[in-house]
Amino acid sequence: MPEKREYSSRMNDFSSRAMRNEVLREGLTHWLTLYPTAISVPLGLAAFLFNLPVLYFGVIGTLTLSFASAIVNIFFRDDVIANRYLARLAKKIKEDEKRTLGNLGNELRECRKNKIGREYADQAVEQFDRLRQKYDNVHSVLSKKLNEGELTYGRFVGASEQVYLSSLENLKQVAAVLQSLGSIDPKYISERFRQLEKEGSKSKADIKEVETLRKRFTVMEEQLDKVNHLLTNNEEAMTALEETTAAIAAMKTGGRFTDADYESAIEQLQEIAGKAYLYNRQ
């Protein structure tokens, strides 16, 4: 649970609780809620100090306006506020996606030329294409079941896009790691090992070289293991997108999920995105 709290506090949140919190926050901080309250304080103080009962009517009026503003925003404009919240999140994710995509596809394809990690580079390139297909498929199926103006539609799209973005960030990290390993030649290292093993007595320089070669191998294995974990997380993300698409497709036209079904599906998407977010920062 601590892990979930960590990533949910650092990522965009499409949960129903986040929607309610945003509505409550805006309702209580709206200018028509805050300003009348602020005005009522000096009015009340003046009424008390100068014994001007008429000013108490001003206090009552401003507090009533403030209370009415909070009620209207929280209970009657909740959908409008929630939709604005989703729009802000969607804009931010799009900006992050554009920045992350960059030249990522070409960078991954370049990694196929490396002497090590080629199989991971092949998998990464395939994931790059498949992730977009699966993300677009969620959109396509969702648009046939829900209206684009519905809050649930926006939440599903946002959560699925968050999974897509987290997976792209994984691939960006994969590209960076594989590029850093591009200068390592495992054949050269193995050949040097064989040559050094043939020598009977080794000099201090030879012993130091053996240790250096072993360190190089260790670094290579650790980095390749990280790449493997990143790609595995992406496979899990693609599975989550497929499961979400299947669940949405199973809805009868004009029908609805239960609230629990919606929350479960959106929570699963955010959990997958959150795991990728955390691993990327280890």
WOBEL-V129880 format. One record per residue. N is the residue number from 0. RES is the residue in one small letter. PSI is psi in degrees with one decimal (NA if undefined). OMEGA is omega as a letter, one per 40 degrees, with the letter a starting at -180 (NA if undefined). D_LAST is the distance of its C-alpha to the last C-alpha in Angstrom with 2 decimals. Layout:
n,res,psi,omega,d_last
N,RES,PSI,OMEGA,D_LAST
N,RES,PSI,OMEGA,D_LAST
This chain:
n,res,psi,omega,d_last
0,m,-39.8,i,17.94
1,p,-38.3,a,15.84
2,e,-41.8,a,12.78
3,k,-39.9,i,15.25
4,r,-36.9,a,16.56
5,e,-50.4,a,13.30
6,y,-29.4,i,12.69
7,s,-27.2,i,16.47
8,s,-13.6,a,16.93
9,r,0.1,a,14.66
10,m,167.4,i,15.98
11,n,138.5,a,19.59
12,d,119.7,a,21.46
13,f,16.5,a,24.34
14,s,160.4,i,25.44
15,s,-32.9,i,29.05
16,r,-39.6,i,28.13
17,a,-38.8,i,26.43
18,m,-47.7,a,29.66
19,r,-42.4,a,31.82
20,n,-38.3,i,29.92
21,e,-41.5,i,30.29
22,v,-45.1,i,33.98
23,l,-43.2,a,34.55
24,r,-48.1,a,32.85
25,e,-36.2,i,34.92
26,g,-38.5,a,38.03
27,l,-16.5,a,37.87
28,t,4.5,i,36.97
29,h,146.2,a,39.34
30,w,-32.3,i,41.83
31,l,-13.3,i,44.74
32,t,-41.4,a,43.19
33,l,-46.4,a,42.33
34,y,-48.3,i,45.23
35,p,-36.8,i,48.10
36,t,-42.2,i,46.59
37,a,-36.7,i,46.34
38,i,-34.3,a,49.95
39,s,-28.1,a,51.22
40,v,-55.1,i,50.30
41,p,-32.2,i,52.70
42,l,-46.3,i,55.29
43,g,-39.7,i,55.30
44,l,-42.7,i,55.49
45,a,-42.1,i,58.37
46,a,-38.4,a,60.17
47,f,-44.9,a,59.99
48,l,-38.9,a,60.95
49,f,7.7,i,63.78
50,n,55.7,i,64.92
51,l,87.3,a,64.55
52,p,-29.7,a,64.17
53,v,-28.6,a,63.99
54,l,-20.7,i,60.54
55,y,-28.7,i,59.31
56,f,-36.5,i,59.85
57,g,-39.4,i,57.42
58,v,-47.4,a,54.86
59,i,-42.5,a,55.38
60,g,-45.3,a,55.17
61,t,-40.3,i,51.92
62,l,-36.7,i,50.23
63,t,-42.6,i,51.53
64,l,-42.2,i,50.10
65,s,-45.8,i,46.72
66,f,-41.9,a,46.72
67,a,-40.3,i,47.94
68,s,-45.4,i,45.19
69,a,-44.1,a,42.48
70,i,-47.1,a,44.22
71,v,-46.3,a,44.69
72,n,-40.9,a,41.10
73,i,-37.9,a,39.55
74,f,-19.0,a,42.01
75,f,-16.0,i,43.59
76,r,20.2,a,41.11
77,d,-39.9,i,37.99
78,d,-39.8,i,37.68
79,v,-45.5,a,38.13
80,i,-42.9,a,35.46
81,a,-39.6,i,32.98
82,n,-37.2,i,33.70
83,r,-39.2,i,33.11
84,y,-47.0,i,29.75
85,l,-38.2,i,28.80
86,a,-39.4,i,30.20
87,r,-43.1,i,28.01
88,l,-42.8,a,24.84
89,a,-40.8,i,26.13
90,k,-43.2,a,26.84
91,k,-43.6,a,23.39
92,i,-40.7,i,21.77
93,k,-40.7,i,24.37
94,e,-43.3,i,23.60
95,d,-40.3,a,19.85
96,e,-43.9,i,20.91
97,k,-42.4,a,23.42
98,r,-39.1,a,21.07
99,t,-41.8,a,18.45
100,l,-58.2,i,21.28
101,g,-119.9,i,22.99
102,n,30.3,a,23.87
103,l,-43.4,a,21.10
104,g,-46.5,i,23.70
105,n,-36.7,i,25.40
106,e,-41.2,i,22.29
107,l,-40.9,i,21.41
108,r,-34.5,i,25.07
109,e,-32.3,a,25.17
110,c,-16.9,i,22.52
111,r,-17.1,a,25.16
112,k,-9.3,a,27.11
113,n,154.9,i,24.69
114,k,-19.9,i,26.08
115,i,152.6,i,22.97
116,g,16.6,a,20.75
117,r,-39.2,a,23.63
118,e,-34.3,i,23.43
119,y,-37.8,i,19.82
120,a,-41.4,i,21.09
121,d,-44.4,i,24.00
122,q,-39.9,a,21.93
123,a,-42.0,i,19.77
124,v,-42.5,i,23.07
125,e,-40.9,i,24.55
126,q,-38.4,a,21.71
127,f,-43.7,i,22.05
128,d,-43.8,a,25.68
129,r,-36.6,i,25.47
130,l,-43.3,i,22.91
131,r,-40.8,i,25.37
132,q,-44.2,a,28.23
133,k,-37.4,i,26.78
134,y,-44.6,i,25.85
135,d,-34.0,a,29.38
136,n,-38.0,i,30.86
137,v,-45.3,i,29.50
138,h,-47.6,a,31.23
139,s,-48.3,a,34.39
140,v,-40.2,a,34.82
141,l,-39.4,a,33.92
142,s,-19.8,i,36.53
143,k,-14.6,a,39.15
144,k,-27.2,a,38.54
145,l,154.5,i,37.81
146,n,142.2,a,39.09
147,e,-24.3,a,36.72
148,g,-10.8,a,37.81
149,e,144.7,i,36.73
150,l,-40.5,a,33.84
151,t,-37.7,i,32.57
152,y,-47.9,a,32.58
153,g,-36.9,a,30.48
154,r,-42.8,i,27.97
155,f,-46.7,a,27.68
156,v,-45.8,a,27.39
157,g,-44.3,a,24.75
158,a,-41.3,i,22.59
159,s,-35.5,i,23.07
160,e,-31.6,i,22.34
161,q,-39.0,i,19.05
162,v,-44.8,a,18.17
163,y,-45.6,a,19.53
164,l,-42.8,i,17.61
165,s,-37.7,i,14.18
166,s,-38.2,i,15.33
167,l,-39.5,i,16.51
168,e,-36.9,i,13.23
169,n,-46.3,a,11.89
170,l,-34.2,i,15.04
171,k,-39.5,i,14.66
172,q,-39.0,i,11.46
173,v,-46.5,i,13.56
174,a,-42.8,a,16.40
175,a,-42.7,a,14.69
176,v,-46.8,a,13.59
177,l,-36.5,i,17.06
178,q,-37.9,i,18.79
179,s,-24.0,i,17.38
180,l,-3.0,a,18.79
181,g,-26.7,a,22.04
182,s,-6.9,a,23.85
183,i,129.8,i,23.39
184,d,101.3,a,26.55
185,p,-31.5,i,26.29
186,k,-41.1,i,30.09
187,y,-43.7,a,30.66
188,i,-45.6,i,28.48
189,s,-40.0,i,30.32
190,e,-41.6,i,33.63
191,r,-38.4,i,33.05
192,f,-46.0,a,32.21
193,r,-43.3,a,35.51
194,q,-41.9,a,37.48
195,l,-32.9,i,36.28
196,e,-30.2,a,36.97
197,k,-30.7,a,40.53
198,e,136.5,a,41.30
199,g,-82.3,i,42.94
200,s,136.7,a,42.26
201,k,142.3,i,39.20
202,s,170.1,i,39.18
203,k,-36.1,i,36.55
204,a,-40.1,i,35.31
205,d,-43.7,i,35.06
206,i,-42.0,i,33.12
207,k,-37.8,i,30.66
208,e,-40.5,i,30.34
209,v,-45.5,i,29.61
210,e,-40.0,i,26.79
211,t,-41.9,i,25.40
212,l,-37.9,i,25.70
213,r,-40.2,i,23.94
214,k,-40.6,a,20.96
215,r,-41.5,i,20.98
216,f,-41.6,a,21.09
217,t,-45.2,i,18.20
218,v,-44.9,a,15.98
219,m,-45.9,a,17.34
220,e,-40.2,i,16.76
221,e,-42.3,a,13.11
222,q,-39.9,i,12.53
223,l,-33.9,i,14.87
224,d,-39.1,i,13.21
225,k,-43.2,i,9.96
226,v,-43.2,i,12.56
227,n,-42.4,i,14.35
228,h,-41.0,i,11.69
229,l,-43.9,i,11.25
230,l,-34.5,i,15.04
231,t,-41.2,i,15.54
232,n,-38.1,i,13.73
233,n,-36.3,i,16.12
234,e,-39.5,i,19.00
235,e,-39.4,i,18.37
236,a,-42.7,i,18.36
237,m,-37.0,i,21.62
238,t,-42.1,i,23.11
239,a,-41.3,i,22.48
240,l,-39.2,i,24.23
241,e,-42.6,a,27.03
242,e,-39.5,i,27.52
243,t,-42.7,i,27.73
244,t,-43.7,i,30.20
245,a,-40.2,a,32.27
246,a,-41.1,i,32.42
247,i,-41.3,a,33.56
248,a,-28.4,a,36.06
249,a,-14.4,i,37.51
250,m,138.8,i,38.61
251,k,142.1,i,42.33
252,t,127.6,a,43.35
253,g,-7.0,a,44.10
254,g,-174.2,a,42.49
255,r,149.2,i,39.52
256,f,162.2,i,36.61
257,t,162.3,i,36.81
258,d,-37.6,a,34.61
259,a,-38.5,i,32.65
260,d,-45.2,i,32.15
261,y,-51.1,a,30.88
262,e,-38.6,a,28.44
263,s,-44.0,a,27.16
264,a,-44.5,a,26.61
265,i,-38.9,i,24.90
266,e,-38.6,i,22.69
267,q,-44.0,i,21.66
268,l,-43.3,a,20.74
269,q,-31.9,i,18.67
270,e,-42.2,i,16.89
271,i,-45.7,i,15.99
272,a,-39.3,a,14.86
273,g,-37.9,i,12.80
274,k,-41.3,i,10.95
275,a,-39.6,i,10.23
276,y,-45.5,a,9.27
277,l,-43.9,a,6.64
278,y,-35.4,a,5.28
279,n,-18.7,a,5.76
280,r,12.5,i,3.79
281,q,NA,NA,0.00
